[in-house]
């Protein structure tokens, strides 16, 4: 039993014992009102010393039993349920004999253990106490109630019928509780299954089936949100566009299934170098896009260079020794840049990488500088 169940059961032990105390106080109050009004137990010998001794002794024993049960709950960590059940059982018979079998309805006190069994949802306890009560009342009636108080046999039959019906009703309640618990478990299981299916469905809608990276649509949704965040809090952001060099030749020469294997391997390499705050997607065809967050441009450039080297070093048995390389265009976010501007800068860098030999990482600032008149002069 886990800690939560123990705490829950202890709470119910406490509530039931509190109910015992309340019943005891009400019982004492009822006796006080009865005695103060001049009443006396039928068949009693008046209110002499013997009467008050029996009255104090019987009620004192009941209070002592409650105190002992209270002590058990507070001082001993085990068998609380048995202590509560035993206390209820003994109290029921004490109440019966305190009120005297002559009092109408005094036999209902014997049903207390049956009620407690229903509260605990304990079928075994219910039948044990129920059958015991039904059988025990037989000698009580024939040895005490009938010879001493001349109670008719009809009353015996009525009381036993009440005991049997109470047992059947308690059993029916427990069966219904079990059925409801099973139904609730089925509903919860169905809801859990629906939640899993929804999660899988949402993931499939966001992911590229071939590479396991995010798809084009999800990438743009994330980038829109991240640009707003970066604009508001002035956080660094870089965008890298990765294109596999000569991918069309791979498809044409070796087949699309080999091309798919290349895409998967490149995607796996991208995933392996990503940090927790990075975001990668298959942008389309043989192009991938990666967003770097919380990094400087130099750090993002070092990561993309590591990625380029890792991809070029991979072996592809289906390509018969032909290496796979990528060209990468990298740009840094500047305050005021929108999504179109960011992609334009990354495309310029990627185009420059392709045009100047492929298999390299080029930043947008380097590409723009190289294409400017000053850059061309410097290269000459």
C-alpha positions in Angstrom: 0.0 0.0 0.0 1.5 3.4 -1.0 1.7 6.4 1.2 -1.4 8.1 -0.2 -3.6 5.1 0.5 -2.2 4.8 4.0 -3.0 8.4 4.7 -6.5 8.0 3.2 -7.2 4.9 5.3 -5.9 6.6 8.5 -8.3 9.5 7.8 -11.2 7.1 7.6 -10.1 5.4 10.9 -10.1 8.8 12.5 -13.6 9.6 11.2 -15.1 6.3 12.3 -13.6 6.6 15.8 -14.9 10.2 16.0 -18.3 8.8 15.1 -18.0 6.3 17.9 -17.4 9.2 20.4 -20.3 11.1 19.0 -22.6 8.1 19.4 -21.3 7.5 22.9 -22.0 11.2 23.9 -25.5 11.0 22.4 -26.1 7.8 24.2 -25.0 9.3 27.6 -27.1 12.3 26.9 -30.2 10.2 26.2 -29.6 8.2 29.4 -29.3 11.4 31.4 -32.5 12.8 30.0 -34.3 9.5 30.6 -33.1 9.3 34.2 -33.7 12.9 35.0 -37.2 12.7 33.8 -37.8 10.0 36.4 -37.6 7.0 34.1 -36.1 3.7 35.1 -35.2 0.5 33.2 -38.1 -1.9 33.1 -37.4 -4.9 35.3 -34.8 -2.8 37.3 -34.7 -2.7 41.0 -35.1 1.1 41.3 -32.3 3.6 41.5 -30.4 2.2 44.4 -26.6 1.8 44.8 -26.6 -1.3 42.7 -28.4 0.4 39.8 -25.9 3.3 39.7 -23.0 0.9 40.0 -24.2 -1.1 37.0 -24.9 2.2 35.1 -21.4 3.7 35.9 -19.7 0.4 35.2 -21.2 -0.3 31.8 -20.8 3.2 30.6 -17.3 3.3 32.0 -16.3 0.2 30.2 -17.6 1.6 26.9 -15.6 4.9 27.5 -12.5 2.8 28.5 -12.8 0.8 25.3 -12.9 4.0 23.2 -9.9 5.4 25.1 -8.0 2.2 24.4 -8.9 2.3 20.7 -7.9 6.0 20.6 -4.5 5.1 22.2 -4.0 2.3 19.7 -4.5 4.6 16.8 -2.2 7.2 18.2 0.6 4.9 19.5 0.7 1.8 17.3 1.1 2.1 13.5 -0.4 -1.4 12.6 -3.8 -3.1 12.6 -5.8 0.1 12.9 -8.6 -1.4 10.8 -8.9 -4.4 13.1 -8.8 -2.2 16.2 -11.7 0.0 14.8 -13.7 -3.1 13.8 -13.2 -4.8 17.2 -14.1 -1.6 19.0 -17.3 -1.2 17.0 -18.2 -4.8 17.6 -17.8 -4.6 21.4 -19.5 -1.2 21.6 -22.6 -2.6 19.8 -23.0 -5.3 22.4 -22.3 -2.9 25.3 -25.0 -0.6 24.0 -27.4 -3.5 23.6 -26.9 -4.6 27.2 -26.7 -1.1 28.7 -30.1 -0.2 27.2 -31.4 -3.6 28.3 -33.0 -6.1 25.9 -36.4 -4.9 27.0 -36.0 -1.5 25.1 -37.7 -1.5 21.8 -35.2 -1.5 18.9 -32.2 -2.1 21.2 -31.2 -5.0 18.8 -30.4 -2.5 16.1 -27.2 -1.7 18.1 -25.9 -5.1 17.0 -25.8 -3.9 13.4 -23.0 -1.5 14.1 -20.2 -3.9 12.9 -22.2 -4.5 9.7 -22.3 -0.8 9.0 -18.6 -0.4 9.7 -17.9 -3.2 7.2 -19.8 -1.4 4.5 -17.8 1.8 5.2 -14.6 -0.1 4.8 -15.9 -1.8 1.6 -14.7 -5.1 3.2 -16.9 -8.0 1.9 -15.2 -10.6 4.1 -15.7 -8.5 7.3 -19.3 -7.8 6.3 -20.2 -11.5 6.0 -18.2 -12.4 9.2 -20.0 -9.8 11.3 -23.3 -10.3 9.6 -23.4 -14.0 10.0 -22.1 -13.8 13.6 -24.8 -11.3 14.5 -27.5 -13.4 13.0 -26.3 -16.6 14.8 -25.5 -14.8 18.1 -29.0 -13.3 18.4 -30.5 -16.8 18.6 -29.1 -17.6 22.1 -29.6 -14.0 23.2 -33.3 -14.3 22.4 -33.9 -17.8 23.8 -31.7 -17.4 26.9 -32.4 -13.8 27.8 -35.2 -12.0 26.0 -37.8 -14.7 25.9 -37.4 -16.3 29.4 -36.7 -13.0 31.2 -38.7 -10.4 29.3 -41.4 -12.6 27.6 -40.7 -11.2 24.1 -42.9 -12.9 21.5 -41.4 -15.2 18.8 -42.7 -12.7 16.2 -40.2 -10.1 17.4 -37.4 -12.6 17.1 -38.4 -13.3 13.5 -38.7 -9.6 12.7 -35.2 -8.8 14.3 -33.6 -11.8 12.5 -35.2 -10.6 9.2 -33.8 -7.1 9.7 -30.3 -8.6 10.3 -30.6 -10.8 7.1 -31.9 -7.9 5.0 -29.2 -5.6 6.3 -26.6 -8.2 5.4 -28.0 -8.5 1.9 -28.3 -4.8 1.4 -24.7 -4.3 2.6 -23.6 -7.1 0.2 -25.5 -5.4 -2.6 -23.8 -2.1 -1.9 -20.4 -3.6 -2.0 -21.2 -5.4 -5.3 -22.4 -2.1 -6.8 -19.3 -0.3 -5.5 -17.1 -3.0 -7.1 -19.0 -2.7 -10.4 -18.7 1.1 -10.3 -15.0 0.9 -9.5 -14.5 -1.5 -12.5 -16.5 0.9 -14.7 -14.5 3.9 -13.5 -11.3 2.0 -14.1 -12.4 1.2 -17.7 -13.4 4.8 -18.3 -10.0 6.0 -17.0 -8.2 3.5 -19.1 -10.2 4.6 -22.2 -9.4 8.2 -21.4 -5.7 7.4 -21.0 -5.7 5.5 -24.3 -7.4 8.5 -26.0 -4.8 10.8 -24.5 -2.0 8.6 -25.8 -3.6 8.5 -29.2 -4.0 12.2 -29.2 -0.4 12.8 -28.2 0.8 10.4 -30.9 -1.5 12.1 -33.4 -0.3 15.6 -32.4 3.3 14.4 -32.7 2.6 12.9 -36.2 1.1 16.2 -37.3 4.2 18.1 -36.1 6.9 15.6 -37.2 8.4 14.6 -40.5 7.7 10.9 -40.9 11.0 10.1 -42.6 13.6 11.9 -40.5 11.9 12.3 -37.2 12.6 16.0 -37.1 9.9 18.7 -37.0 8.1 19.5 -40.2 8.0 22.7 -42.2 4.7 24.0 -40.7 5.8 23.4 -37.1 9.2 25.0 -37.8 7.5 28.3 -38.9 5.2 28.3 -35.9 8.1 27.9 -33.5 10.2 30.5 -35.3 7.3 33.1 -35.2 7.0 32.6 -31.5 10.8 32.7 -30.9 11.2 35.9 -32.9 8.6 37.7 -30.8 10.4 36.4 -27.7 13.8 37.6 -29.0 12.4 41.0 -30.0 10.8 41.5 -26.6 13.7 40.3 -24.4 16.7 41.0 -26.7 17.8 37.4 -26.7 20.3 36.0 -29.2 19.1 33.8 -32.1 20.7 32.2 -35.1 19.2 30.5 -38.1 21.1 27.8 -40.1 19.9 26.4 -43.4 21.6 23.1 -44.3 21.5 21.7 -47.8 22.9 18.3 -48.9 25.3 18.8 -51.8 24.5 16.9 -55.0 21.5 15.2 -53.5 19.7 14.9 -56.9 22.6 12.9 -58.3 22.3 10.5 -55.3 18.6 9.9 -56.1 19.3 9.6 -59.8 22.3 7.3 -59.5 21.4 5.1 -56.5 17.6 5.3 -56.2 15.3 7.2 -53.9 15.5 4.6 -51.2 19.2 5.3 -50.8 18.4 9.0 -50.8 16.0 8.4 -47.9 18.7 6.6 -46.0 21.0 9.6 -46.5 18.3 12.0 -45.3 17.8 9.9 -42.2 21.5 9.7 -41.4 22.0 13.5 -41.9 18.9 14.1 -39.6 20.4 11.8 -37.0 23.6 13.7 -37.0 21.8 17.0 -36.7 19.9 15.7 -33.7 23.1 14.4 -32.1 24.7 17.8 -32.0 21.7 19.8 -30.9 21.5 21.4 -27.5 18.3 21.4 -25.4 17.3 24.9 -26.5 17.9 24.3 -30.2 15.2 23.4 -32.7 15.7 21.4 -35.9 13.3 20.7 -38.8 13.3 19.2 -42.2 12.5 22.3 -44.2 11.8 20.5 -47.5 13.5 18.0 -49.8 17.1 17.8 -48.9 17.1 21.0 -46.9 17.1 21.2 -43.1 16.8 24.3 -40.8 18.1 24.7 -37.3 17.4 27.5 -34.9 20.0 28.2 -32.2 19.0 30.0 -29.1 21.0 31.4 -26.2 24.2 31.3 -28.2 26.6 33.8 -29.7 27.1 33.7 -33.5 30.6 32.3 -32.9 29.2 29.4 -30.8 26.5 28.6 -33.4 29.2 28.7 -36.2 31.3 26.2 -34.2 28.4 23.9 -33.8 27.5 24.0 -37.5 31.1 23.4 -38.4 31.1 20.4 -36.1 27.9 19.2 -37.9 29.5 19.7 -41.3 32.6 17.7 -40.4 30.5 14.9 -38.8 28.3 14.5 -41.8 31.3 14.4 -44.2 33.0 11.8 -42.1 30.1 9.4 -42.2 30.3 6.2 -44.3 27.5 5.3 -46.7 27.9 1.7 -47.9 25.1 2.1 -50.4 26.9 5.0 -52.1 30.0 2.8 -52.9 32.4 5.1 -51.0 30.9 8.4 -52.2 30.9 10.9 -49.3 27.9 13.0 -48.4 28.6 16.7 -47.7 26.4 19.7 -46.8 26.6 23.4 -47.3 25.4 25.6 -44.5 24.2 29.1 -44.5 24.2 30.8 -41.1 22.8 34.2 -40.0 22.4 36.1 -36.8 19.2 37.7 -35.6 19.3 41.5 -35.4 16.7 43.6 -33.6 14.0 44.5 -36.0 14.6 41.4 -38.3 11.4 39.7 -39.3 11.2 36.1 -40.5 11.6 37.0 -44.2 14.7 39.0 -43.5 16.2 36.2 -41.4 15.6 33.6 -44.2 16.9 36.0 -46.8 20.2 36.4 -45.0 20.5 32.6 -44.4 19.8 32.0 -48.1 22.4 34.5 -49.2 24.9 32.7 -47.0 23.9 29.3 -48.3 24.0 30.4 -51.9 27.5 31.7 -51.3 28.6 28.4 -49.7 27.3 26.5 -52.8 28.8 28.9 -55.3 32.2 28.9 -53.7 32.8 25.1 -53.6 30.2 23.6 -51.3 30.9 21.5 -48.1 31.4 24.6 -46.0 29.7 26.9 -43.4 29.3 30.5 -44.5 27.8 33.3 -42.3 25.6 35.9 -43.8 28.0 38.7 -42.8 30.9 36.9 -44.5 28.8 36.4 -47.7 27.6 40.0 -47.8 31.1 41.2 -47.2 32.6 38.9 -50.0 29.9 40.1 -52.5 30.4 43.8 -51.7 32.8 45.8 -53.9 35.2 46.2 -51.0 35.2 42.4 -50.5 35.8 41.7 -54.2 38.7 44.2 -54.2 40.2 42.6 -51.1 40.0 39.1 -52.7 41.9 40.4 -55.7 
